């Protein structure tokens, strides 16, 4: 279980990743990971499902280089 923001409840909640919803998507010599997330009713949740995407930093640098401005580093 992980803590994620539920877009339906609009709060941070305990969630579970559904294994059938896990997928690796090849894109421009990188792999994007998609996960289907469930706010489980069994755990007191609303039952809402949504997807999250994990994009590697090298791909983000190619797609949106302005987001990685060295002047913005903390």
PyMOL Python script that loads the backbone (N, CA, C, O; Angstrom):
from pymol import cmd

cmd.read_pdbstr("""\
ATOM      1  N   UNK A   1       0.837  -1.187   0.000  1.00  0.00           N
ATOM      2  CA  UNK A   1       0.000   0.000   0.000  1.00  0.00           C
ATOM      3  C   UNK A   1       0.878   1.244   0.000  1.00  0.00           C
ATOM      4  O   UNK A   1       1.968   1.262   0.571  1.00  0.00           O
ATOM      5  N   UNK A   2       0.381   2.263  -0.643  1.00  0.00           N
ATOM      6  CA  UNK A   2       1.094   3.534  -0.699  1.00  0.00           C
ATOM      7  C   UNK A   2       0.121   4.660  -0.374  1.00  0.00           C
ATOM      8  O   UNK A   2      -1.093   4.459  -0.344  1.00  0.00           O
ATOM      9  N   UNK A   3       0.663   5.825  -0.136  1.00  0.00           N
ATOM     10  CA  UNK A   3      -0.148   7.014   0.105  1.00  0.00           C
ATOM     11  C   UNK A   3      -0.131   7.840  -1.175  1.00  0.00           C
ATOM     12  O   UNK A   3       0.935   8.208  -1.669  1.00  0.00           O
ATOM     13  N   UNK A   4      -1.309   8.127  -1.708  1.00  0.00           N
ATOM     14  CA  UNK A   4      -1.430   8.935  -2.926  1.00  0.00           C
ATOM     15  C   UNK A   4      -2.599   9.892  -2.768  1.00  0.00           C
ATOM     16  O   UNK A   4      -3.445   9.721  -1.890  1.00  0.00           O
ATOM     17  N   UNK A   5      -2.635  10.901  -3.629  1.00  0.00           N
ATOM     18  CA  UNK A   5      -3.727  11.874  -3.645  1.00  0.00           C
ATOM     19  C   UNK A   5      -4.889  11.285  -4.433  1.00  0.00           C
ATOM     20  O   UNK A   5      -4.723  10.935  -5.602  1.00  0.00           O
ATOM     21  N   UNK A   6      -6.054  11.170  -3.820  1.00  0.00           N
ATOM     22  CA  UNK A   6      -7.244  10.670  -4.509  1.00  0.00           C
ATOM     23  C   UNK A   6      -7.954  11.854  -5.163  1.00  0.00           C
ATOM     24  O   UNK A   6      -8.393  12.767  -4.462  1.00  0.00           O
ATOM     25  N   UNK A   7      -8.075  11.857  -6.491  1.00  0.00           N
ATOM     26  CA  UNK A   7      -8.726  12.986  -7.160  1.00  0.00           C
ATOM     27  C   UNK A   7     -10.225  13.074  -6.872  1.00  0.00           C
ATOM     28  O   UNK A   7     -10.835  14.126  -7.064  1.00  0.00           O
ATOM     29  N   UNK A   8     -10.809  11.985  -6.419  1.00  0.00           N
ATOM     30  CA  UNK A   8     -12.231  12.008  -6.086  1.00  0.00           C
ATOM     31  C   UNK A   8     -12.459  12.581  -4.682  1.00  0.00           C
ATOM     32  O   UNK A   8     -13.303  13.457  -4.496  1.00  0.00           O
ATOM     33  N   UNK A   9     -11.702  12.083  -3.695  1.00  0.00           N
ATOM     34  CA  UNK A   9     -11.840  12.541  -2.301  1.00  0.00           C
ATOM     35  C   UNK A   9     -11.113  13.858  -2.044  1.00  0.00           C
ATOM     36  O   UNK A   9     -11.441  14.583  -1.104  1.00  0.00           O
ATOM     37  N   UNK A  10     -10.116  14.164  -2.892  1.00  0.00           N
ATOM     38  CA  UNK A  10      -9.290  15.367  -2.781  1.00  0.00           C
ATOM     39  C   UNK A  10      -8.481  15.420  -1.481  1.00  0.00           C
ATOM     40  O   UNK A  10      -8.287  16.484  -0.893  1.00  0.00           O
ATOM     41  N   UNK A  11      -8.014  14.239  -1.048  1.00  0.00           N
ATOM     42  CA  UNK A  11      -7.140  14.137   0.118  1.00  0.00           C
ATOM     43  C   UNK A  11      -6.108  13.029  -0.135  1.00  0.00           C
ATOM     44  O   UNK A  11      -6.249  12.249  -1.077  1.00  0.00           O
ATOM     45  N   UNK A  12      -5.071  12.963   0.715  1.00  0.00           N
ATOM     46  CA  UNK A  12      -4.103  11.873   0.653  1.00  0.00           C
ATOM     47  C   UNK A  12      -4.714  10.649   1.323  1.00  0.00           C
ATOM     48  O   UNK A  12      -5.249  10.738   2.428  1.00  0.00           O
ATOM     49  N   UNK A  13      -4.631   9.504   0.646  1.00  0.00           N
ATOM     50  CA  UNK A  13      -5.277   8.284   1.137  1.00  0.00           C
ATOM     51  C   UNK A  13      -4.374   7.072   0.910  1.00  0.00           C
ATOM     52  O   UNK A  13      -3.418   7.139   0.137  1.00  0.00           O
ATOM     53  N   UNK A  14      -4.681   5.968   1.587  1.00  0.00           N
ATOM     54  CA  UNK A  14      -3.997   4.705   1.330  1.00  0.00           C
ATOM     55  C   UNK A  14      -4.561   4.118   0.050  1.00  0.00           C
ATOM     56  O   UNK A  14      -5.776   4.070  -0.138  1.00  0.00           O
ATOM     57  N   UNK A  15      -3.674   3.671  -0.833  1.00  0.00           N
ATOM     58  CA  UNK A  15      -4.107   3.106  -2.112  1.00  0.00           C
ATOM     59  C   UNK A  15      -3.390   1.790  -2.357  1.00  0.00           C
ATOM     60  O   UNK A  15      -2.429   1.450  -1.667  1.00  0.00           O
ATOM     61  N   UNK A  16      -3.868   1.065  -3.339  1.00  0.00           N
ATOM     62  CA  UNK A  16      -3.235  -0.191  -3.751  1.00  0.00           C
ATOM     63  C   UNK A  16      -3.113  -0.171  -5.267  1.00  0.00           C
ATOM     64  O   UNK A  16      -4.009   0.303  -5.965  1.00  0.00           O
ATOM     65  N   UNK A  17      -1.994  -0.691  -5.772  1.00  0.00           N
ATOM     66  CA  UNK A  17      -1.791  -0.789  -7.217  1.00  0.00           C
ATOM     67  C   UNK A  17      -2.378  -2.112  -7.683  1.00  0.00           C
ATOM     68  O   UNK A  17      -2.063  -3.164  -7.126  1.00  0.00           O
ATOM     69  N   UNK A  18      -3.226  -2.065  -8.698  1.00  0.00           N
ATOM     70  CA  UNK A  18      -3.814  -3.272  -9.268  1.00  0.00           C
ATOM     71  C   UNK A  18      -2.818  -3.890 -10.243  1.00  0.00           C
ATOM     72  O   UNK A  18      -2.411  -3.243 -11.208  1.00  0.00           O
ATOM     73  N   UNK A  19      -2.425  -5.132 -10.000  1.00  0.00           N
ATOM     74  CA  UNK A  19      -1.428  -5.770 -10.855  1.00  0.00           C
ATOM     75  C   UNK A  19      -1.858  -5.866 -12.319  1.00  0.00           C
ATOM     76  O   UNK A  19      -1.014  -5.670 -13.193  1.00  0.00           O
ATOM     77  N   UNK A  20      -3.127  -6.159 -12.638  1.00  0.00           N
ATOM     78  CA  UNK A  20      -3.493  -6.177 -14.056  1.00  0.00           C
ATOM     79  C   UNK A  20      -3.363  -4.800 -14.714  1.00  0.00           C
ATOM     80  O   UNK A  20      -3.287  -4.705 -15.939  1.00  0.00           O
ATOM     81  N   UNK A  21      -3.337  -3.747 -13.916  1.00  0.00           N
ATOM     82  CA  UNK A  21      -3.238  -2.403 -14.455  1.00  0.00           C
ATOM     83  C   UNK A  21      -1.819  -1.911 -14.646  1.00  0.00           C
ATOM     84  O   UNK A  21      -1.614  -0.776 -15.074  1.00  0.00           O
ATOM     85  N   UNK A  22      -0.816  -2.757 -14.331  1.00  0.00           N
ATOM     86  CA  UNK A  22       0.582  -2.364 -14.471  1.00  0.00           C
ATOM     87  C   UNK A  22       1.026  -2.629 -15.902  1.00  0.00           C
ATOM     88  O   UNK A  22       0.805  -3.719 -16.430  1.00  0.00           O
ATOM     89  N   UNK A  23       1.652  -1.639 -16.533  1.00  0.00           N
ATOM     90  CA  UNK A  23       2.097  -1.804 -17.909  1.00  0.00           C
ATOM     91  C   UNK A  23       3.362  -0.984 -18.137  1.00  0.00           C
ATOM     92  O   UNK A  23       3.486   0.130 -17.630  1.00  0.00           O
ATOM     93  N   UNK A  24       4.299  -1.540 -18.902  1.00  0.00           N
ATOM     94  CA  UNK A  24       5.495  -0.815 -19.318  1.00  0.00           C
ATOM     95  C   UNK A  24       5.319  -0.434 -20.774  1.00  0.00           C
ATOM     96  O   UNK A  24       5.050  -1.284 -21.623  1.00  0.00           O
ATOM     97  N   UNK A  25       5.475   0.868 -21.061  1.00  0.00           N
ATOM     98  CA  UNK A  25       5.244   1.389 -22.404  1.00  0.00           C
ATOM     99  C   UNK A  25       6.568   1.902 -22.968  1.00  0.00           C
ATOM    100  O   UNK A  25       7.099   2.888 -22.457  1.00  0.00           O
ATOM    101  N   UNK A  26       7.123   1.261 -24.011  1.00  0.00           N
ATOM    102  CA  UNK A  26       8.354   1.765 -24.617  1.00  0.00           C
ATOM    103  C   UNK A  26       8.076   3.058 -25.379  1.00  0.00           C
ATOM    104  O   UNK A  26       7.109   3.149 -26.134  1.00  0.00           O
ATOM    105  N   UNK A  27       8.946   4.069 -25.169  1.00  0.00           N
ATOM    106  CA  UNK A  27       8.773   5.350 -25.848  1.00  0.00           C
ATOM    107  C   UNK A  27      10.133   6.017 -25.997  1.00  0.00           C
ATOM    108  O   UNK A  27      10.791   6.299 -24.995  1.00  0.00           O
ATOM    109  N   UNK A  28      10.558   6.268 -27.200  1.00  0.00           N
ATOM    110  CA  UNK A  28      11.810   6.961 -27.515  1.00  0.00           C
ATOM    111  C   UNK A  28      13.002   6.406 -26.715  1.00  0.00           C
ATOM    112  O   UNK A  28      13.676   7.150 -26.003  1.00  0.00           O
ATOM    113  N   UNK A  29      13.248   5.111 -26.837  1.00  0.00           N
ATOM    114  CA  UNK A  29      14.366   4.431 -26.171  1.00  0.00           C
ATOM    115  C   UNK A  29      14.312   4.492 -24.651  1.00  0.00           C
ATOM    116  O   UNK A  29      15.344   4.338 -23.999  1.00  0.00           O
ATOM    117  N   UNK A  30      13.145   4.710 -24.076  1.00  0.00           N
ATOM    118  CA  UNK A  30      12.942   4.692 -22.631  1.00  0.00           C
ATOM    119  C   UNK A  30      11.687   3.869 -22.348  1.00  0.00           C
ATOM    120  O   UNK A  30      10.968   3.475 -23.266  1.00  0.00           O
ATOM    121  N   UNK A  31      11.440   3.622 -21.084  1.00  0.00           N
ATOM    122  CA  UNK A  31      10.246   2.872 -20.695  1.00  0.00           C
ATOM    123  C   UNK A  31       9.437   3.711 -19.718  1.00  0.00           C
ATOM    124  O   UNK A  31       9.946   4.139 -18.682  1.00  0.00           O
ATOM    125  N   UNK A  32       8.180   3.941 -20.052  1.00  0.00           N
ATOM    126  CA  UNK A  32       7.250   4.643 -19.174  1.00  0.00           C
ATOM    127  C   UNK A  32       6.432   3.582 -18.453  1.00  0.00           C
ATOM    128  O   UNK A  32       5.947   2.642 -19.084  1.00  0.00           O
ATOM    129  N   UNK A  33       6.274   3.719 -17.146  1.00  0.00           N
ATOM    130  CA  UNK A  33       5.510   2.745 -16.374  1.00  0.00           C
ATOM    131  C   UNK A  33       4.142   3.337 -16.025  1.00  0.00           C
ATOM    132  O   UNK A  33       4.042   4.429 -15.465  1.00  0.00           O
ATOM    133  N   UNK A  34       3.095   2.588 -16.373  1.00  0.00           N
ATOM    134  CA  UNK A  34       1.737   3.012 -16.032  1.00  0.00           C
ATOM    135  C   UNK A  34       1.208   2.070 -14.954  1.00  0.00           C
ATOM    136  O   UNK A  34       1.332   0.850 -15.063  1.00  0.00           O
ATOM    137  N   UNK A  35       0.621   2.650 -13.919  1.00  0.00           N
ATOM    138  CA  UNK A  35       0.048   1.854 -12.841  1.00  0.00           C
ATOM    139  C   UNK A  35      -1.398   2.281 -12.606  1.00  0.00           C
ATOM    140  O   UNK A  35      -1.697   3.471 -12.508  1.00  0.00           O
ATOM    141  N   UNK A  36      -2.276   1.310 -12.520  1.00  0.00           N
ATOM    142  CA  UNK A  36      -3.670   1.568 -12.181  1.00  0.00           C
ATOM    143  C   UNK A  36      -3.770   1.542 -10.658  1.00  0.00           C
ATOM    144  O   UNK A  36      -3.425   0.541 -10.031  1.00  0.00           O
ATOM    145  N   UNK A  37      -4.239   2.634 -10.063  1.00  0.00           N
ATOM    146  CA  UNK A  37      -4.303   2.790  -8.616  1.00  0.00           C
ATOM    147  C   UNK A  37      -5.757   2.728  -8.175  1.00  0.00           C
ATOM    148  O   UNK A  37      -6.642   3.272  -8.836  1.00  0.00           O
ATOM    149  N   UNK A  38      -5.997   2.054  -7.039  1.00  0.00           N
ATOM    150  CA  UNK A  38      -7.351   1.901  -6.514  1.00  0.00           C
ATOM    151  C   UNK A  38      -7.416   2.440  -5.090  1.00  0.00           C
ATOM    152  O   UNK A  38      -6.580   2.096  -4.254  1.00  0.00           O
ATOM    153  N   UNK A  39      -8.404   3.282  -4.814  1.00  0.00           N
ATOM    154  CA  UNK A  39      -8.717   3.711  -3.447  1.00  0.00           C
ATOM    155  C   UNK A  39      -9.762   2.719  -2.941  1.00  0.00           C
ATOM    156  O   UNK A  39     -10.965   2.921  -3.109  1.00  0.00           O
ATOM    157  N   UNK A  40      -9.286   1.657  -2.326  1.00  0.00           N
ATOM    158  CA  UNK A  40     -10.109   0.487  -2.022  1.00  0.00           C
ATOM    159  C   UNK A  40     -11.231   0.767  -1.028  1.00  0.00           C
ATOM    160  O   UNK A  40     -11.023   1.389   0.014  1.00  0.00           O
ATOM    161  N   UNK A  41     -12.404   0.298  -1.371  1.00  0.00           N
ATOM    162  CA  UNK A  41     -13.572   0.413  -0.491  1.00  0.00           C
ATOM    163  C   UNK A  41     -13.348  -0.411   0.775  1.00  0.00           C
ATOM    164  O   UNK A  41     -13.787  -0.020   1.857  1.00  0.00           O
ATOM    165  N   UNK A  42     -12.659  -1.565   0.640  1.00  0.00           N
ATOM    166  CA  UNK A  42     -12.392  -2.433   1.789  1.00  0.00           C
ATOM    167  C   UNK A  42     -11.576  -1.725   2.871  1.00  0.00           C
ATOM    168  O   UNK A  42     -11.643  -2.086   4.046  1.00  0.00           O
ATOM    169  N   UNK A  43     -10.811  -0.722   2.466  1.00  0.00           N
ATOM    170  CA  UNK A  43      -9.983   0.034   3.414  1.00  0.00           C
ATOM    171  C   UNK A  43     -10.634   1.364   3.782  1.00  0.00           C
ATOM    172  O   UNK A  43      -9.962   2.267   4.281  1.00  0.00           O
ATOM    173  N   UNK A  44     -11.931   1.489   3.541  1.00  0.00           N
ATOM    174  CA  UNK A  44     -12.636   2.722   3.880  1.00  0.00           C
ATOM    175  C   UNK A  44     -12.564   3.774   2.793  1.00  0.00           C
ATOM    176  O   UNK A  44     -12.861   4.942   3.043  1.00  0.00           O
ATOM    177  N   UNK A  45     -12.173   3.375   1.580  1.00  0.00           N
ATOM    178  CA  UNK A  45     -12.025   4.331   0.479  1.00  0.00           C
ATOM    179  C   UNK A  45     -13.291   4.490  -0.336  1.00  0.00           C
ATOM    180  O   UNK A  45     -14.338   3.932  -0.007  1.00  0.00           O
ATOM    181  N   UNK A  46     -13.177   5.258  -1.399  1.00  0.00           N
ATOM    182  CA  UNK A  46     -14.322   5.580  -2.247  1.00  0.00           C
ATOM    183  C   UNK A  46     -14.462   4.622  -3.433  1.00  0.00           C
ATOM    184  O   UNK A  46     -15.485   4.647  -4.117  1.00  0.00           O
ATOM    185  N   UNK A  47     -13.458   3.778  -3.694  1.00  0.00           N
ATOM    186  CA  UNK A  47     -13.520   2.846  -4.809  1.00  0.00           C
ATOM    187  C   UNK A  47     -13.069   3.436  -6.136  1.00  0.00           C
ATOM    188  O   UNK A  47     -13.131   2.759  -7.163  1.00  0.00           O
ATOM    189  N   UNK A  48     -12.621   4.673  -6.134  1.00  0.00           N
ATOM    190  CA  UNK A  48     -12.174   5.337  -7.355  1.00  0.00           C
ATOM    191  C   UNK A  48     -10.885   4.696  -7.868  1.00  0.00           C
ATOM    192  O   UNK A  48     -10.039   4.273  -7.081  1.00  0.00           O
ATOM    193  N   UNK A  49     -10.740   4.628  -9.201  1.00  0.00           N
ATOM    194  CA  UNK A  49      -9.495   4.141  -9.804  1.00  0.00           C
ATOM    195  C   UNK A  49      -8.958   5.211 -10.751  1.00  0.00           C
ATOM    196  O   UNK A  49      -9.725   5.944 -11.376  1.00  0.00           O
ATOM    197  N   UNK A  50      -7.640   5.290 -10.848  1.00  0.00           N
ATOM    198  CA  UNK A  50      -6.985   6.212 -11.771  1.00  0.00           C
ATOM    199  C   UNK A  50      -5.616   5.659 -12.115  1.00  0.00           C
ATOM    200  O   UNK A  50      -5.159   4.701 -11.492  1.00  0.00           O
ATOM    201  N   UNK A  51      -4.967   6.243 -13.087  1.00  0.00           N
ATOM    202  CA  UNK A  51      -3.642   5.783 -13.507  1.00  0.00           C
ATOM    203  C   UNK A  51      -2.581   6.801 -13.150  1.00  0.00           C
ATOM    204  O   UNK A  51      -2.806   8.009 -13.209  1.00  0.00           O
ATOM    205  N   UNK A  52      -1.407   6.286 -12.774  1.00  0.00           N
ATOM    206  CA  UNK A  52      -0.244   7.142 -12.577  1.00  0.00           C
ATOM    207  C   UNK A  52       0.810   6.712 -13.585  1.00  0.00           C
ATOM    208  O   UNK A  52       0.829   5.564 -14.029  1.00  0.00           O
ATOM    209  N   UNK A  53       1.680   7.635 -13.940  1.00  0.00           N
ATOM    210  CA  UNK A  53       2.732   7.364 -14.917  1.00  0.00           C
ATOM    211  C   UNK A  53       4.074   7.742 -14.324  1.00  0.00           C
ATOM    212  O   UNK A  53       4.220   8.804 -13.719  1.00  0.00           O
ATOM    213  N   UNK A  54       5.054   6.869 -14.500  1.00  0.00           N
ATOM    214  CA  UNK A  54       6.421   7.127 -14.072  1.00  0.00           C
ATOM    215  C   UNK A  54       7.257   7.307 -15.333  1.00  0.00           C
ATOM    216  O   UNK A  54       7.412   6.382 -16.131  1.00  0.00           O
ATOM    217  N   UNK A  55       7.795   8.522 -15.497  1.00  0.00           N
ATOM    218  CA  UNK A  55       8.571   8.857 -16.695  1.00  0.00           C
ATOM    219  C   UNK A  55      10.030   9.059 -16.274  1.00  0.00           C
ATOM    220  O   UNK A  55      10.295   9.861 -15.378  1.00  0.00           O
ATOM    221  N   UNK A  56      10.981   8.357 -16.893  1.00  0.00           N
ATOM    222  CA  UNK A  56      12.392   8.515 -16.540  1.00  0.00           C
ATOM    223  C   UNK A  56      12.883   9.954 -16.762  1.00  0.00           C
ATOM    224  O   UNK A  56      12.410  10.657 -17.655  1.00  0.00           O
ATOM    225  N   UNK A  57      13.830  10.363 -15.937  1.00  0.00           N
ATOM    226  CA  UNK A  57      14.342  11.734 -16.005  1.00  0.00           C
ATOM    227  C   UNK A  57      14.955  12.056 -17.362  1.00  0.00           C
ATOM    228  O   UNK A  57      14.782  13.169 -17.859  1.00  0.00           O
ATOM    229  N   UNK A  58      15.671  11.106 -17.977  1.00  0.00           N
ATOM    230  CA  UNK A  58      16.288  11.399 -19.272  1.00  0.00           C
ATOM    231  C   UNK A  58      15.225  11.703 -20.326  1.00  0.00           C
ATOM    232  O   UNK A  58      15.434  12.564 -21.181  1.00  0.00           O
ATOM    233  N   UNK A  59      14.102  11.015 -20.276  1.00  0.00           N
ATOM    234  CA  UNK A  59      13.017  11.294 -21.218  1.00  0.00           C
ATOM    235  C   UNK A  59      12.376  12.646 -20.920  1.00  0.00           C
ATOM    236  O   UNK A  59      12.044  13.393 -21.840  1.00  0.00           O
ATOM    237  N   UNK A  60      12.203  12.960 -19.645  1.00  0.00           N
ATOM    238  CA  UNK A  60      11.643  14.272 -19.280  1.00  0.00           C
ATOM    239  C   UNK A  60      12.556  15.409 -19.756  1.00  0.00           C
ATOM    240  O   UNK A  60      12.074  16.448 -20.207  1.00  0.00           O
ATOM    241  N   UNK A  61      13.858  15.208 -19.653  1.00  0.00           N
ATOM    242  CA  UNK A  61      14.801  16.229 -20.122  1.00  0.00           C
ATOM    243  C   UNK A  61      14.671  16.450 -21.627  1.00  0.00           C
ATOM    244  O   UNK A  61      14.818  17.574 -22.107  1.00  0.00           O
ATOM    245  N   UNK A  62      14.396  15.381 -22.368  1.00  0.00           N
ATOM    246  CA  UNK A  62      14.223  15.518 -23.823  1.00  0.00           C
ATOM    247  C   UNK A  62      12.882  16.155 -24.177  1.00  0.00           C
ATOM    248  O   UNK A  62      12.805  16.961 -25.105  1.00  0.00           O
ATOM    249  N   UNK A  63      11.827  15.799 -23.445  1.00  0.00           N
ATOM    250  CA  UNK A  63      10.489  16.290 -23.773  1.00  0.00           C
ATOM    251  C   UNK A  63      10.229  17.703 -23.258  1.00  0.00           C
ATOM    252  O   UNK A  63       9.537  18.485 -23.911  1.00  0.00           O
ATOM    253  N   UNK A  64      10.777  18.030 -22.097  1.00  0.00           N
ATOM    254  CA  UNK A  64      10.510  19.333 -21.488  1.00  0.00           C
ATOM    255  C   UNK A  64      11.787  19.902 -20.882  1.00  0.00           C
ATOM    256  O   UNK A  64      11.901  19.984 -19.659  1.00  0.00           O
ATOM    257  N   UNK A  65      12.751  20.297 -21.715  1.00  0.00           N
ATOM    258  CA  UNK A  65      14.041  20.763 -21.179  1.00  0.00           C
ATOM    259  C   UNK A  65      13.928  22.009 -20.314  1.00  0.00           C
ATOM    260  O   UNK A  65      14.778  22.230 -19.451  1.00  0.00           O
ATOM    261  N   UNK A  66      12.911  22.820 -20.520  1.00  0.00           N
ATOM    262  CA  UNK A  66      12.779  24.046 -19.715  1.00  0.00           C
ATOM    263  C   UNK A  66      12.518  23.731 -18.244  1.00  0.00           C
ATOM    264  O   UNK A  66      12.791  24.563 -17.379  1.00  0.00           O
ATOM    265  N   UNK A  67      11.992  22.540 -17.950  1.00  0.00           N
ATOM    266  CA  UNK A  67      11.731  22.157 -16.560  1.00  0.00           C
ATOM    267  C   UNK A  67      13.016  21.901 -15.789  1.00  0.00           C
ATOM    268  O   UNK A  67      13.005  21.884 -14.558  1.00  0.00           O
ATOM    269  N   UNK A  68      14.126  21.701 -16.498  1.00  0.00           N
ATOM    270  CA  UNK A  68      15.392  21.353 -15.856  1.00  0.00           C
ATOM    271  C   UNK A  68      16.404  22.490 -15.992  1.00  0.00           C
ATOM    272  O   UNK A  68      17.573  22.240 -16.283  1.00  0.00           O
ATOM    273  N   UNK A  69      15.986  23.684 -15.794  1.00  0.00           N
ATOM    274  CA  UNK A  69      16.847  24.857 -15.827  1.00  0.00           C
ATOM    275  C   UNK A  69      17.778  24.816 -14.618  1.00  0.00           C
ATOM    276  O   UNK A  69      17.294  24.769 -13.487  1.00  0.00           O
ATOM    277  N   UNK A  70      19.106  24.833 -14.819  1.00  0.00           N
ATOM    278  CA  UNK A  70      20.045  24.769 -13.677  1.00  0.00           C
ATOM    279  C   UNK A  70      19.859  25.899 -12.673  1.00  0.00           C
ATOM    280  O   UNK A  70      20.198  25.741 -11.500  1.00  0.00           O
ATOM    281  N   UNK A  71      19.334  27.024 -13.106  1.00  0.00           N
ATOM    282  CA  UNK A  71      19.123  28.151 -12.188  1.00  0.00           C
ATOM    283  C   UNK A  71      18.018  27.852 -11.184  1.00  0.00           C
ATOM    284  O   UNK A  71      17.941  28.506 -10.144  1.00  0.00           O
ATOM    285  N   UNK A  72      17.167  26.881 -11.474  1.00  0.00           N
ATOM    286  CA  UNK A  72      16.046  26.543 -10.585  1.00  0.00           C
ATOM    287  C   UNK A  72      16.394  25.474  -9.568  1.00  0.00           C
ATOM    288  O   UNK A  72      15.600  25.191  -8.671  1.00  0.00           O
ATOM    289  N   UNK A  73      17.579  24.872  -9.696  1.00  0.00           N
ATOM    290  CA  UNK A  73      17.955  23.794  -8.772  1.00  0.00           C
ATOM    291  C   UNK A  73      18.048  24.322  -7.352  1.00  0.00           C
ATOM    292  O   UNK A  73      18.502  25.442  -7.117  1.00  0.00           O
ATOM    293  N   UNK A  74      17.618  23.512  -6.427  1.00  0.00           N
ATOM    294  CA  UNK A  74      17.626  23.895  -5.009  1.00  0.00           C
ATOM    295  C   UNK A  74      18.826  23.287  -4.330  1.00  0.00           C
ATOM    296  O   UNK A  74      19.023  23.485  -3.132  1.00  0.00           O
TER     297      UNK A  74
END
""", "prot")
cmd.dss("prot")
cmd.show_as("cartoon", "prot")
cmd.util.cbc("prot")
cmd.orient("prot")
